[in-house]
Amino acid sequence: MTVDGAIWRYQLTATERAILSRGRGTVGDPRPDILVVGGGIMGVTTSVACLEAGLGSVLLIETGHLGAGATGGAGGLLIPEPHQWSDPEPLVDLEKASLERWREIDSRLPGGVGLVDIDWIGLVPHSGGYAAHQSPAIEWLSPGQVARLIPGLARPMDGALTRHQARINPLRAVARLAAQLPAVATGVAATGVTVHGDRVVTVATSAGDVHPGAVVFATGQPPVLDGLQLEIPSERVKGHLLVTERTPIELPGIVAPLATQIEDSMLLAGGTLDVGDEEPGVQPEVIESIMRELAAALPAAAGVGIAYQWCCFRPRHPDGRPVIDRVPGLSNAWLTSGHFRTGILNAPATAAVLARWISAGQPPQEPATWSATRFAAHTHLCVYHGLHSRAPLGYRSR
Ligand SMILES: Cc1cc2nc3c(=O)[nH]c(=O)nc-3n(C[C@H](O)[C@H](O)[C@H](O)COP(=O)(O)OP(=O)(O)OC[C@H]3O[C@@H](n4cnc5c(N)ncnc54)[C@H](O)[C@@H]3O)c2cc1C
């Protein structure tokens, strides 16, 4: 059981579930102003942003169902503040801006996207564990304060608290956003591109040719398409997650690294980084280790059953930062890929950057940070002009 074992689909209404398979197998108008390839969180938010920017007709195509990739298996945590300890500054800035955008989308969209405001508490075995960053948004907790918030911990812990972070069911967000889109084709794969001069004139798909004004590739990892050779180094990092059965344990939000309180008295735990595991399926021993660690820190969790377990693959570039760029050598094609651990969080801000670039010709601030060519020694970009030909897999390690 892989991403389809995730709890998120089971929390949806029948209408939301149906939206994930909209427009199965048919592309409708083959001459959209904007074609977005990839129906994960990046593709869906980018499609909505392009529509809202007045860029004309937008067609979104997805080879499986919407959210079939990393998006459908993500934890759905939107926590920019704690990432100050792990992510470079420009990425944290993008994350903070993106959480603001999620809040704005949630309040503006009819019915919202299901965003839940939630506090984050990081447990540290000794004081000073997080001391390198002293953001004003972080409140330091003594072991006594931690014990009052989280009764039943196996041993005293210091803590770091940051309020007003958020979480979403990523598939619900995808469904609510995709409901705004006039043209969605699921079960349709892009297979190749034809380029004339510096423009993509045709995108070949499994449902026929599409002739877009501009195209955005939001395929998780850089796309592998005939006629477009993008040798941007990229890999996948597998992760496992689980949701417990109902339990009387009640956590005051996201308690890192233990678990997150979610709906119906259940806990979400895991988010492992299973580097080198390319097996598509859930590894029972990884699930067992997640439960073992939870019970070691919180003995009341021993014996709690598991209701859902799944795994998925995070797309990643070697420096852990995403690519948000125009495809080098092309004037009407853009690319976003490699969002690794924060793609759900970063989707609205990334989408806004792309829509602004396409509509106003305005690239992002600090373009080098997100550039497709920053892996200089390893990166070779070339486009086969005017013909289809098989692109080698290049540096892809999947
Ligand atoms: C275990 C785990 C936990 C995570 N937790 C979080 C979290 O708590 N918060 C957070 O912000 N992020 C989290 N992430 C990361 C997040 O899931 C990803 O960064 C994000 O989903 C990437 O979105 P995407 O749209 O770029 O890629 P994807 O979701 O992979 O979407 C790409 C889509 O493109 C489609 N596609 C590919 N090629 C083609 C083609 N040729 N034609 C048509 N369609 C195509 C694929 O089918 C896929 O649906 C987690 C990831 C994992 C694995």
The ligand as a Gaussian input file, in Angstrom:
#p B3LYP/6-31G(d) Opt

LIG

0 1
 C        6.211000      11.338000       3.894000
 C        6.113000      12.748000       3.375000
 C        5.638000      13.750000       4.207000
 C        5.538000      15.064000       3.745000
 N        5.028000      16.012000       4.578000
 C        4.930000      17.296000       4.157000
 C        4.385000      18.283000       5.011000
 O        3.963000      17.991000       6.142000
 N        4.325000      19.565000       4.561000
 C        4.770000      19.926000       3.317000
 O        4.718000      21.101000       2.964000
 N        5.274000      18.988000       2.467000
 C        5.368000      17.696000       2.860000
 N        5.888000      16.740000       2.026000
 C        6.422000      17.158000       0.718000
 C        5.333000      17.314000      -0.331000
 O        4.566000      16.133000      -0.376000
 C        5.940000      17.588000      -1.711000
 O        6.961000      18.552000      -1.645000
 C        4.848000      18.109000      -2.658000
 O        3.739000      17.252000      -2.645000
 C        5.364000      18.227000      -4.074000
 O        4.274000      18.617000      -4.864000
 P        4.377000      18.633000      -6.450000
 O        3.054000      19.080000      -6.970000
 O        5.596000      19.363000      -6.853000
 O        4.666000      17.099000      -6.827000
 P        3.649000      15.862000      -6.898000
 O        2.663000      15.869000      -5.810000
 O        4.492000      14.651000      -7.031000
 O        2.850000      16.136000      -8.232000
 C        3.417000      15.967000      -9.508000
 C        2.333000      15.368000     -10.374000
 O        2.754000      15.389000     -11.731000
 C        2.243000      14.237000     -12.348000
 N        3.048000      14.009000     -13.556000
 C        4.364000      13.676000     -13.606000
 N        4.753000      13.555000     -14.888000
 C        3.660000      13.840000     -15.655000
 C        3.443000      13.887000     -17.074000
 N        4.430000      13.621000     -17.945000
 N        2.205000      14.201000     -17.526000
 C        1.192000      14.465000     -16.635000
 N        1.352000      14.438000     -15.288000
 C        2.573000      14.135000     -14.818000
 C        2.384000      13.153000     -11.292000
 O        1.509000      12.082000     -11.534000
 C        2.047000      13.914000     -10.016000
 O        0.683000      13.789000      -9.631000
 C        5.952000      15.409000       2.432000
 C        6.382000      14.393000       1.579000
 C        6.465000      13.072000       2.043000
 C        6.913000      12.002000       1.092000

